[in-house]
Amino acid sequence: MSEIKYEIIKQIGVLSKTASGWAKELNLISWNDREPKYDLRDWSPDREKMGKGVTLSKEELTALRELLNNMEV
């Protein structure tokens, strides 16, 4: 399995943290030298490990924001 290359372009924010220090974060990340995308996933405290996540284009993030703004919680 080939290694995944990534560069965190911008740290946007932390949504939550576990007792073990893992954090669910929203970041702007370039994966394998591609155009940066918005990325939501769990990261270990040292950022050596990551959980499964979801990447979104700017258009997808905007659509998600609209859905959330119109959602009743």
Backbone hydrogen bonds in HBPLUS format (Angstrom, degrees):
<---DONOR---> <-ACCEPTOR-->    atom                        ^
c    i                          cat <-CA-CA->   ^        H-A-AA   ^      H-
h    n   atom  resd res      DA  || num        DHA   H-A  angle D-A-AA Bond
n    s   type  num  typ     dist DA aas  dist angle  dist       angle   num
A0032-ASN N   A0005-LYS O   2.63 MM  27  4.76 173.9  1.63 144.7 146.6     1
A0007-GLU N   A0030-SER O   2.95 MM  23  5.24 143.6  2.09 141.6 152.5     2
A0030-SER N   A0007-GLU O   2.96 MM  23  5.24 165.5  1.98 149.9 152.7     3
A0009-ILE N   A0028-LEU O   2.76 MM  19  5.44 140.3  1.91 150.4 163.4     4
A0010-LYS N   A0028-LEU O   3.23 MM  18  5.03 157.1  2.29 134.2 137.7     5
A0028-LEU N   A0010-LYS O   2.84 MM  18  5.03 162.5  1.87 152.0 157.1     6
A0012-ILE N   A0026-LEU O   3.01 MM  14  5.52 140.4  2.17 142.3 152.6     7
A0013-GLY N   A0026-LEU O   3.13 MM  13  5.42 148.5  2.24 149.7 151.0     8
A0026-LEU N   A0013-GLY O   2.88 MM  13  5.42 163.6  1.90 159.8 164.6     9
A0015-LEU N   A0024-LYS O   2.73 MM   9  5.48 163.5  1.76 163.8 169.5    10
A0024-LYS N   A0016-SER O   2.90 MM   8  5.35 157.3  1.95 144.6 152.2    11
A0018-THR N   A0022-TRP O   2.85 MM   4  5.38 155.6  1.91 154.3 162.1    12
A0021-GLY N   A0018-THR O   3.01 MM   3  5.25 160.2  2.05 108.4 114.6    13
A0023-ALA N   A0043-TRP O   2.89 MM  20  5.32 155.7  1.95 148.8 154.8    14
A0043-TRP N   A0023-ALA O   2.81 MM  20  5.32 146.7  1.92 139.1 149.2    15
A0025-GLU N   A0041-ARG O   2.92 MM  16  5.75 163.8  1.95 159.5 154.3    16
A0041-ARG N   A0025-GLU O   3.21 MM  16  5.75 150.8  2.30 151.4 158.0    17
A0027-ASN N   A0039-ASP O   2.91 MM  12  5.25 159.0  1.96 147.9 154.6    18
A0039-ASP N   A0027-ASN O   2.72 MM  12  5.25 159.5  1.76 162.8 166.8    19
A0029-ILE N   A0037-LYS O   2.83 MM   8  5.48 163.6  1.85 161.5 157.2    20
A0037-LYS N   A0029-ILE O   2.80 MM   8  5.48 157.7  1.85 147.2 146.4    21
A0034-ARG N   A0031-TRP O   3.03 MM   3  5.55 149.6  2.12 115.1 123.9    22
A0038-TYR N   A0056-LEU O   2.85 MM  18  5.00 149.5  1.94 168.0 157.9    23
A0056-LEU N   A0038-TYR O   2.66 MM  18  5.00 156.8  1.71 149.0 156.6    24
A0040-LEU N   A0054-VAL O   2.94 MM  14  5.45 164.5  1.96 159.2 164.1    25
A0054-VAL N   A0040-LEU O   3.02 MM  14  5.45 153.1  2.09 143.5 151.1    26
A0051-GLY N   A0042-ASP O   2.83 MM   9  4.95 163.5  1.86 140.5 142.3    27
A0044-SER N   A0049-LYS O   3.03 MM   5  5.37 166.9  2.05 148.3 146.0    28
A0047-ARG N   A0044-SER O   2.97 MM   3  4.95 157.4  2.02 108.7 115.9    29
A0061-LEU N   A0057-SER O   2.89 MM   4  6.12 158.6  1.94 153.6 159.5    30
A0062-THR N   A0058-LYS O   2.98 MM   4  6.15 153.6  2.05 144.0 151.0    31
A0063-ALA N   A0059-GLU O   2.98 MM   4  6.24 155.3  2.05 144.6 151.2    32
A0064-LEU N   A0060-GLU O   2.88 MM   4  6.12 154.6  1.95 146.7 153.9    33
A0065-ARG N   A0061-LEU O   2.91 MM   4  6.14 155.1  1.97 145.8 152.5    34
A0066-GLU N   A0062-THR O   3.06 MM   4  6.34 155.2  2.13 145.9 152.0    35
A0067-LEU N   A0063-ALA O   3.01 MM   4  6.32 158.9  2.06 148.0 153.5    36
A0068-LEU N   A0064-LEU O   2.89 MM   4  6.15 163.1  1.92 154.7 159.0    37
A0069-ASN N   A0065-ARG O   2.82 MM   4  5.98 157.6  1.87 150.3 156.9    38
A0070-ASN N   A0066-GLU O   3.11 MM   4  6.27 141.0  2.27 143.1 152.2    39
A0071-MET N   A0068-LEU O   3.19 MM   3  5.01 157.2  2.24  99.6 106.6    40
